[in-house]
Amino acid sequence: MQVERELAGLKATTQAWRARGERIGLVPTMGALHAGHTALVDAARREADRVIVSIFVNPLQFGPQEDLARYPRDEAGDLEKLRQAGCDLVWLPTPAVMYPPGDATRIEPAGPAEGWEGAARPGHFRGVATVCTKLFMMTRADLAVFGEKDWQQFQVIRRVAADLHLPVRILPLPTVRDGDGLALSSRNQRLSTEERGEAGRLPRALEALAAALAGGAPREPAMGRQRRALEAQGFRVDYLALVVPESLQPWPAGASGEARLIVAAHLGSVRLLDNMPVMIPPRTEA
Ligand code: PAF
């Protein structure tokens, strides 16, 4: 497995691959890798001849109140996991490579970037869209795989790639979950043992709500009940919403079809995100 920290090395390798007609799959990450990331590598392997994993804790997507310095980092552990996962190249740029002196261009996504995480973390999706666009162009990837766990992020990146005609296919991978249903996330490491024991209640609440809505339960009372139940269990809920999957707009009253439940909730100091599909039957009351 090749490890590159400078653009020249990355470009020489990707040019050679492209010259041989090999398709390149990219898995963008911020490191602290877990089984969710290795599932993304497996998915990229199935679709491409070569797999690049980028590891870059992107300062541009952290707000001033968010602790960039506390983001978990484990380069040696990550490299070992990627070796075992069959990654071909790890792209490990420094901030100076990604944002060299004079760097001034930003991608400002709208549409699905507005609201929810976009409202809770101003500037976050600007940082994500900018770094992902740079990563797509640096690696010249044919496809990039993103986890559905960050549903809004996936929709934002898909929109940016489509709107800018970026020559990269954006593929989703269903959320990888622990035995109790908790979506795998690097931030789970920061849960205390007790909080980790409670965290599985969040996906269970989403599942129960999805089943109720799919069974025709009126939306607002069902959502209110689950929100109150979560809060009684110690979660501080930022939002729990039913949205149109691609646009992230609130699901229109009376509409039927495939919707998405999205949630963000704090457990102690950790902010957990999750989402699930839900099929809303015809004639559901708003
Ligand atoms: O989901 C992440 O880990 C990050 O937001 C991403 C896509 C790697 C961009 O920094």
Boltz pocket constraint, residues with backbone or C-beta under 6 A from the ligand:
constraints:
  - pocket:
      binder: B
      contacts: [[A, 28], [A, 29], [A, 30], [A, 56], [A, 58], [A, 61], [A, 127], [A, 128], [A, 131], [A, 132], [A, 150], [A, 153]]
      max_distance: 6.0
